[in-house]
Amino acid sequence: MQSDNEWVRVERTSAFKELVRAKRAFIIPATIFFMVFYFGLPFLAAFTTVLNVRVVGPLTLAYVYAFAQFAMTWILMHLYVSRANRWDSLVDRARQEAAGEAEGAR
């Protein structure tokens, strides 16, 4: 049960609560954007003629949209990694706060 107590101490720290808020503030909108963008291609291709517009020669908007999904995935990944690097300081702070609480409990 020692590890359960440690987890509870970490979970109660202000840094951990801030970390959870920061992660949710990024992950939920990013996931919604990804899903809408990703499923937009099959939806638009199946139910509309919007993507039939020719851009250059035989290249249509459908191809541009499909290739944009690769770019969107990489951009979203880079945004997540840069945010996650900033969250590391909150993780360290949560550990320190939990360790301080453990010291005070002894």
C-alpha distance (Angstrom), angle and dihedral (degrees) to the residues before:
residue distance angle dihedral
M1 . . .
Q2 3.81 . .
S3 3.81 91.8 .
D4 3.83 91.6 49.9
N5 3.80 89.5 56.3
E6 3.79 90.7 48.2
W7 3.79 91.4 51.6
V8 3.80 91.8 49.2
R9 3.83 90.2 51.6
V10 3.82 91.2 50.9
E11 3.78 91.9 44.9
R12 3.81 91.9 54.3
T13 3.81 95.7 53.3
S14 3.78 119.1 107.8
A15 3.81 90.3 -130.9
F16 3.81 91.7 57.3
K17 3.80 91.5 49.4
E18 3.80 89.3 49.5
L19 3.81 89.8 49.0
V20 3.80 92.4 52.7
R21 3.83 91.0 48.2
A22 3.82 92.3 48.7
K23 3.79 93.0 48.1
R24 3.79 93.1 48.3
A25 3.81 91.1 47.2
F26 3.80 89.2 58.9
I27 3.80 104.7 30.3
I28 3.81 100.0 49.1
P29 3.84 96.9 51.2
A30 3.82 91.1 39.6
T31 3.80 91.3 52.3
I32 3.80 92.6 47.6
F33 3.82 90.9 48.7
F34 3.81 91.4 47.7
M35 3.81 93.7 49.7
V36 3.81 93.9 47.1
F37 3.81 92.3 46.3
Y38 3.81 93.6 43.8
F39 3.81 97.2 46.9
G40 3.81 91.4 39.0
L41 3.81 91.4 78.9
P42 3.82 98.2 57.9
F43 3.80 91.0 38.6
L44 3.82 94.0 51.1
A45 3.80 92.0 42.2
A46 3.80 93.4 50.0
F47 3.79 102.1 40.2
T48 3.81 107.2 26.6
T49 3.79 140.9 38.9
V50 3.82 94.0 -136.8
L51 3.79 93.2 108.7
N52 3.82 93.6 52.5
V53 3.81 91.8 80.3
R54 3.79 111.3 116.9
V55 3.80 114.2 -126.1
V56 3.81 103.9 178.7
G57 3.79 121.4 -2.2
P58 3.80 108.9 -49.6
L59 3.83 92.1 -13.4
T60 3.81 110.8 112.7
L61 3.79 132.5 -168.2
A62 3.80 88.1 -100.8
Y63 3.80 90.2 67.5
V64 3.81 92.0 44.4
Y65 3.81 90.3 50.5
A66 3.81 92.0 47.2
F67 3.81 92.8 50.9
A68 3.82 89.9 44.4
Q69 3.79 87.8 61.8
F70 3.80 89.6 64.8
A71 3.80 90.5 51.4
M72 3.81 91.5 45.4
T73 3.81 91.1 52.8
W74 3.81 93.1 51.4
I75 3.81 93.2 44.3
L76 3.80 91.8 49.2
M77 3.81 90.0 48.5
H78 3.81 91.8 51.7
L79 3.80 91.4 47.9
Y80 3.79 90.5 51.0
V81 3.81 93.6 48.2
S82 3.80 92.3 49.5
R83 3.81 90.8 49.4
A84 3.80 92.1 45.2
N85 3.79 89.9 53.9
R86 3.80 88.6 56.7
W87 3.80 90.7 49.3
D88 3.80 90.4 60.2
S89 3.80 90.2 79.5
L90 3.82 89.6 56.0
V91 3.80 90.2 50.8
D92 3.80 90.6 52.0
R93 3.79 91.2 46.9
A94 3.82 91.2 50.2
R95 3.80 90.0 51.9
Q96 3.80 91.5 49.9
E97 3.80 93.0 47.1
A98 3.81 91.3 48.6
A99 3.81 91.3 47.7
G100 3.81 89.7 49.6
E101 3.79 90.4 50.8
A102 3.82 89.9 49.7
E103 3.80 90.4 51.3
G104 3.79 90.7 50.3
A105 3.82 91.4 50.3
R106 3.82 93.3 57.8
